[in-house]
Amino acid sequence: MTHPPSGNGREFFTTTTVGAALALLASPRTTPVERVPLADALGRTPAAPVTAAAALPGFARSTVDGFAVRAADTFGASEGLPAYLDVAGSVAMGRPAEVPVQPGAAVAVPTGGVLPDGADAVVMVEHTQVTMPGSVEVVRPAAPGDGTVRADEDVAAGAHIAPAGRPLRAQDLGMLAAAGVVEVSVHRRPRVGIVSTGDEVVPPETVRLTPGQVRDATAAALAGLVTGAGGEPVPLGIVGDDADALERVLRDALERCDVVVVSAGSSVGARDETAGVVARLGAPGILCHGLAVRPGKPTLLADCGGVPVIGLPGNPLSALVVFRLVGLPVVRRVGGTTVAPPEPTVRARLDRQVPSQTGRLDVVQARVTTSADGPVASPLFGASALLSVLTSADGWLVVPEEATGLPAGTAVDVTLYR
């Protein structure tokens, strides 16, 4: 919600915290489920837990090159008093073990080979000496289980090998392949419509700018963020400061997309126009207009007939900062993600003061360097229209709502850009 502009042209917002805004937009809407081959499943979000049909690895196996033995036959062995065992045979890779391990005997086995019947340990080849044909000296004792894995030690039959709600990682694909899973039921990638507005905004391919024009930097960056969050960006072009034209584009977007994002121009009038159009698009409508965050205060969040609509500030830096805070969680949630992948962070010491005011979340760009005392975070400041502040940063830090600033020397968590 927003108060109408005052007579002096300034806009007044009833601001909402980021957490409260996300709670307001906690729509149950998620994308439909589809089956995809394993090769296309990286980053996709399973709609239900994936289970193993059988135990893995499925047979007891060796984890080292060496000799399968009965551990009791090696107790007390040392270099000065080795245990002597008869070599009864060997195990071939990829084939069942054909020779059991009898008391006083050993069977040569490679890493990954099947553990022969009767064996309960594998002695590393480095802890043995072959002094005569058909015999091996064991110079270090083995305990039961040494050098082996059980048939179900990796995964038990029926166990979950990929949870619902967490995007699949490369290691998850490896586990699924090991379990013989070649297709996965996942949520369709959320389609995110991206609309840029403003008479001053022109396409990036514009060769010559006239005074007052700016190339559309925000749309390309938003598309990259959407892709990184598992979404499918749908570019919807640039709309001038024309309410009717914007309404036509947004109504079409609501039909085609799962989330709609509008960068709403830099002027107060442009933001008002966008808010007025969004308010007409469907119930329940605008949920909040104004976030207690810097940069990014004039952010609009709406639910238009079940489709989340996010109105961003026109300045690129502000738009990208606030989209990371509220847009990416919405995109992930609509795409079925309930467990967002953790972002890399580094603990660093501020090299100068960061001013702030209570009741507002401040997002500060930072460069991270290394000193003799550990990582150092150098805050970067600049106007919200300057993309160079973002491109010069290694990450960002947050000054919480309750703080009135952070003094130099404060230890902070810097979230790193990937």
C-alpha positions in Angstrom: 0.0 0.0 0.0 1.1 3.6 -0.6 -0.1 7.0 0.3 -0.8 9.3 -2.7 2.0 11.7 -3.7 2.1 14.9 -1.9 1.7 18.3 -3.5 5.5 18.8 -3.5 6.0 15.8 -5.8 7.6 13.6 -3.1 6.2 10.1 -2.6 5.5 8.7 0.9 5.5 4.9 1.5 4.2 2.8 4.3 7.2 0.4 4.3 7.2 -3.2 5.0 10.2 -5.4 6.2 11.6 -7.9 3.7 10.6 -10.8 5.9 7.0 -9.5 6.2 6.8 -8.8 2.5 7.8 -12.4 1.6 5.3 -13.7 4.1 2.6 -11.7 2.4 3.6 -13.2 -1.0 3.7 -16.7 0.3 1.4 -18.0 -2.4 0.8 -21.7 -2.6 1.2 -21.5 -6.4 3.8 -23.9 -7.8 4.6 -24.9 -11.4 3.3 -28.2 -12.8 5.3 -31.4 -12.7 7.0 -33.0 -15.7 9.4 -35.9 -16.3 12.8 -35.1 -17.5 15.8 -37.3 -18.4 18.7 -37.4 -15.9 20.9 -35.5 -18.4 18.5 -32.5 -18.2 17.9 -32.6 -14.4 20.7 -30.5 -13.0 19.2 -27.6 -11.0 15.7 -29.0 -11.3 13.6 -29.4 -8.2 12.1 -32.9 -7.5 8.3 -32.8 -6.9 8.6 -35.8 -4.5 11.4 -37.7 -2.8 13.3 -40.1 -5.1 14.0 -43.5 -3.4 16.4 -46.3 -4.1 14.9 -49.5 -5.4 17.8 -51.5 -4.1 20.7 -51.2 -1.7 23.9 -49.6 -2.8 26.6 -50.6 -3.6 24.6 -53.9 -3.6 27.5 -56.1 -2.5 30.2 -56.0 0.1 33.3 -54.6 -1.6 36.9 -53.6 -1.0 37.9 -49.9 -0.7 41.6 -50.6 -1.1 44.0 -52.7 -3.1 45.1 -55.5 -0.9 44.2 -58.9 0.5 40.8 -60.0 1.9 41.3 -61.8 5.2 39.7 -62.9 8.4 40.6 -60.1 10.8 41.3 -62.6 13.6 44.1 -64.1 11.5 46.0 -60.8 11.6 45.6 -60.0 15.3 49.1 -59.2 16.9 50.8 -58.9 13.5 53.8 -56.5 13.3 56.8 -56.0 11.1 58.9 -57.9 13.7 56.4 -60.7 13.9 54.2 -60.8 10.8 51.2 -63.1 10.2 51.7 -65.6 7.4 48.7 -66.3 5.2 48.3 -68.6 2.2 47.1 -66.7 -0.9 44.1 -68.8 -2.1 43.4 -66.8 -5.3 42.3 -63.3 -6.5 39.2 -61.4 -7.3 38.7 -59.9 -10.8 37.0 -56.5 -11.2 33.4 -56.6 -12.2 33.0 -60.3 -11.4 31.8 -62.3 -8.4 34.4 -63.6 -6.0 35.0 -67.3 -6.8 37.3 -68.2 -4.0 36.2 -68.0 -0.3 38.6 -67.0 2.5 39.3 -69.9 4.7 41.0 -69.6 8.2 44.7 -68.8 7.6 44.2 -67.8 4.0 43.9 -64.5 2.0 42.5 -63.6 -1.4 44.0 -60.7 -3.4 41.3 -58.1 -4.1 41.4 -54.7 -6.0 39.7 -51.5 -4.9 36.0 -52.0 -5.7 36.3 -55.7 -6.0 33.7 -58.1 -4.4 34.6 -59.1 -0.9 34.9 -62.9 -0.9 32.8 -65.1 1.4 34.5 -65.7 4.8 36.4 -62.4 4.7 35.6 -59.5 7.1 38.4 -57.1 6.4 40.9 -56.1 3.7 44.6 -55.5 4.5 46.1 -52.7 2.4 48.8 -54.0 0.0 51.2 -51.4 1.7 50.9 -53.4 4.9 51.9 -56.7 3.3 55.0 -58.3 1.9 55.1 -61.2 -0.6 58.3 -63.1 0.2 57.5 -66.4 -1.6 55.0 -67.6 -4.1 51.6 -68.5 -2.7 52.2 -66.7 0.7 51.8 -63.2 2.1 53.2 -61.6 5.2 50.8 -59.2 7.0 52.8 -56.7 9.0 49.9 -54.7 10.5 46.7 -56.1 12.2 43.3 -55.4 10.7 40.0 -54.9 12.6 36.7 -56.3 11.3 35.4 -53.9 8.6 38.7 -52.4 7.7 39.0 -51.7 4.0 35.5 -52.6 3.2 31.9 -51.3 2.8 28.8 -53.2 3.4 26.3 -54.0 0.7 23.9 -51.3 2.0 26.4 -48.9 3.5 26.0 -46.2 0.8 22.2 -46.4 0.5 19.7 -48.8 2.0 16.8 -50.2 -0.1 13.9 -47.7 0.0 16.0 -44.8 1.3 15.6 -41.3 0.0 18.4 -40.5 -2.4 17.1 -37.0 -3.4 14.6 -35.0 -1.3 11.7 -33.1 -2.7 12.1 -29.3 -2.8 15.9 -29.1 -3.1 17.4 -28.5 -6.6 19.4 -31.4 -7.9 23.2 -30.9 -7.7 25.9 -32.7 -9.7 26.4 -35.2 -6.9 22.7 -35.9 -6.7 22.8 -36.8 -10.4 25.6 -39.2 -9.7 23.6 -40.9 -6.9 20.5 -41.2 -9.1 22.6 -42.7 -11.8 24.1 -45.2 -9.4 20.6 -46.2 -8.3 19.5 -46.7 -11.9 17.2 -43.7 -12.0 17.2 -42.3 -15.5 14.1 -40.0 -15.3 13.0 -37.6 -12.5 9.6 -36.0 -11.8 10.5 -32.3 -11.3 8.6 -29.0 -11.2 8.6 -27.1 -14.5 11.0 -24.2 -14.5 9.0 -21.1 -13.5 8.5 -18.7 -16.4 9.4 -15.2 -15.3 8.2 -12.3 -17.4 10.6 -9.3 -17.4 9.2 -5.9 -18.4 11.2 -2.7 -18.5 9.3 0.6 -18.5 10.2 4.2 -19.1 10.3 6.6 -22.0 14.0 7.0 -21.4 14.8 3.3 -21.7 16.1 2.0 -25.1 17.3 -1.5 -26.2 20.9 -2.5 -25.5 21.6 -2.6 -29.2 21.0 1.1 -29.6 24.2 2.5 -31.1 23.8 6.1 -30.3 22.1 7.5 -27.3 20.5 10.9 -27.3 20.7 13.0 -24.1 18.4 11.5 -21.5 18.3 8.0 -23.0 19.7 4.9 -21.2 20.2 1.4 -22.5 18.2 -1.3 -20.7 20.7 -2.9 -18.4 18.3 -4.2 -15.8 16.5 -6.8 -18.0 19.6 -8.7 -19.0 20.9 -8.8 -15.4 17.4 -9.9 -14.2 17.4 -12.7 -16.8 20.7 -13.9 -15.5 19.5 -14.0 -11.9 16.3 -15.8 -12.9 18.3 -18.4 -14.8 20.6 -18.9 -11.9 17.6 -19.5 -9.6 16.2 -22.3 -11.9 13.7 -20.1 -13.8 13.1 -19.4 -17.4 13.3 -15.7 -18.3 10.7 -14.4 -20.7 11.8 -11.0 -22.1 8.7 -8.9 -22.7 10.5 -5.8 -24.0 10.3 -2.1 -23.1 7.1 -0.2 -22.5 7.0 3.6 -22.4 5.3 5.6 -19.8 1.9 4.7 -21.2 -0.6 3.1 -18.7 -2.8 1.4 -21.4 0.2 -0.1 -23.2 1.7 -1.4 -19.9 -1.6 -2.9 -18.9 -1.9 -4.8 -22.2 1.7 -6.2 -21.8 1.1 -7.2 -18.1 -2.2 -8.9 -18.8 -0.6 -10.9 -21.5 2.3 -11.7 -19.2 -0.1 -13.0 -16.5 -1.5 -15.4 -19.0 1.9 -16.7 -20.1 4.1 -16.5 -17.0 4.3 -17.8 -13.4 6.0 -14.6 -12.1 6.0 -11.1 -13.6 8.8 -8.6 -12.8 8.5 -4.9 -13.8 11.4 -2.4 -13.5 9.2 0.7 -13.0 11.3 3.7 -14.1 13.1 6.2 -12.0 10.5 9.0 -11.7 7.8 9.2 -9.1 5.2 9.5 -11.9 6.4 6.3 -13.6 6.2 4.3 -10.3 2.7 5.6 -9.6 1.6 4.6 -13.1 2.9 1.1 -12.6 1.2 0.8 -9.3 -2.0 2.0 -10.7 -1.9 -0.6 -13.5 -0.9 -3.5 -11.2 -3.8 -2.6 -8.9 -6.2 -3.3 -11.8 -4.8 -6.7 -12.8 -6.6 -9.0 -10.3 -7.3 -9.8 -6.7 -6.0 -9.6 -4.1 -3.8 -7.1 -5.8 -1.0 -5.0 -4.2 0.2 -6.5 -1.0 2.9 -3.9 -0.2 4.4 -0.8 -1.8 7.6 0.2 -0.1 10.2 -2.0 1.6 12.2 -1.0 4.6 15.5 -1.6 2.7 18.2 0.5 1.1 18.6 0.5 -1.8 15.2 -0.5 -3.1 12.6 1.2 -1.0 10.0 1.8 -3.8 9.4 -1.9 -4.4 5.9 -3.2 -5.1 4.7 -6.7 -4.4 1.4 -8.0 -5.6 -0.6 -11.1 -6.2 -2.7 -10.8 -9.3 -5.0 -13.7 -9.6 -2.4 -16.1 -8.1 0.5 -14.7 -10.2 3.2 -12.9 -8.1 4.0 -9.5 -9.6 7.2 -7.7 -8.4 7.6 -4.0 -9.2 11.3 -3.0 -8.9 12.9 0.4 -8.7 14.1 1.8 -12.0 17.8 2.2 -11.0 19.7 -0.9 -12.0 21.6 -1.3 -8.7 18.5 -0.9 -6.6 16.5 -3.3 -8.8 19.1 -6.0 -8.7 19.8 -5.8 -5.0 16.1 -6.0 -4.1 15.4 -8.7 -6.6 18.0 -10.9 -4.9 16.3 -10.3 -1.6 12.6 -10.8 -2.6 12.5 -11.9 -6.2 14.7 -14.9 -6.1 12.9 -16.5 -3.1 9.6 -16.0 -4.9 10.9 -17.6 -8.2 12.4 -20.5 -6.3 9.2 -21.0 -4.2 7.0 -21.0 -7.4 9.4 -23.5 -8.9 8.8 -25.9 -6.0 12.0 -25.2 -4.1 11.6 -25.3 -0.3 15.2 -25.8 0.5 17.2 -23.0 -1.2 20.9 -23.8 -2.0 23.2 -22.1 0.5 25.1 -19.1 -0.7 28.9 -18.9 -0.2 29.9 -16.5 2.5 33.1 -15.3 4.1 33.6 -13.8 7.6 35.5 -10.6 7.3 36.4 -7.5 9.3 35.1 -4.1 8.2 37.9 -1.6 7.4 35.6 1.4 7.9 32.3 2.4 9.4 29.0 1.6 7.7 26.3 4.1 8.6 22.6 3.1 8.8 19.4 3.8 10.6 17.3 1.6 12.8 14.2 0.1 11.3 15.7 -0.3 7.8 17.7 -3.2 6.3 20.8 -1.9 4.5 22.4 -3.9 1.8 26.0 -2.8 1.3 28.3 -3.9 -1.6 31.8 -4.9 -0.5 35.2 -5.8 -1.9 37.0 -8.6 0.0 40.8 -8.7 0.4 43.1 -10.8 2.5 45.4 -9.4 5.2 47.7 -10.9 7.7 44.8 -10.8 10.2 42.4 -12.5 7.8 39.7 -11.4 5.3 38.9 -7.6 5.2 35.6 -6.2 3.8 35.8 -2.8 2.2 32.3 -1.3 1.8 31.6 0.3 -1.6 29.2 3.2 -1.8 27.7 5.1 -4.8 24.5 6.2 -6.3 21.9 3.6 -7.0 22.2 4.2 -10.8 25.8 3.1 -10.8 26.2 -0.5 -12.0 30.0 -0.2 -11.5 29.4 -0.4 -7.7 28.0 -3.9 -8.3 30.6 -5.0 -10.8 33.4 -3.9 -8.5 32.0 -5.9 -5.6 32.9 -9.4 -4.5 29.7 -9.7 -2.5 27.4 -7.9 -0.1 26.8 -7.5 3.6 23.6 -6.7 5.5 23.1 -4.2 8.2 20.1 -5.5 10.1 17.0 -3.4 10.8 17.7 -3.1 14.5 21.3 -1.7 14.0 22.2 2.0 13.8 25.3 1.2 11.8 28.4 -0.9 12.0 31.7 0.5 13.4 35.0 -0.2 11.7 36.5 -3.5 12.9 33.1 -5.3 13.1 33.1 -8.9 12.0 30.5 -9.3 9.2 29.4 -12.1 6.9 29.9 -11.2 3.3 27.7 -13.1 0.8 29.8 -13.7 -2.2 28.7 -13.4 -5.8 29.1 -16.6 -7.7 
